[in-house]
Amino acid sequence: MNAMTVLFSTDVGLMSLAVIIVTLGMGGFYLRYFMKHIREDSLRAAAEAKAGR
């Protein structure tokens, strides 16, 4: 329980919390970004394969 008090009440704890939130946000952004491009590339490759027949 002391860890939660330190996390939410000290400057070091709040900075750590901010870094954790930013890191998770960046992870979500990049996951969405890469999944979008993977999907677009696979659709383009499928269209090229179909057109090439």
Stockholm file with secondary structure:
# STOCKHOLM 1.0

chainA/1-53         MNAMTVLFSTDVGLMSLAVIIVTLGMGGFYLRYFMKHIREDSLRAAAEAKAGR
#=GR chainA/1-53 SS CHHHHHHHHSHHHHHHHHHHHHHHHHHHHHHHHHHHHHHHHHHHHHHHHHHTC
#=GC SS_cons        CHHHHHHHHSHHHHHHHHHHHHHHHHHHHHHHHHHHHHHHHHHHHHHHHHHTC
//
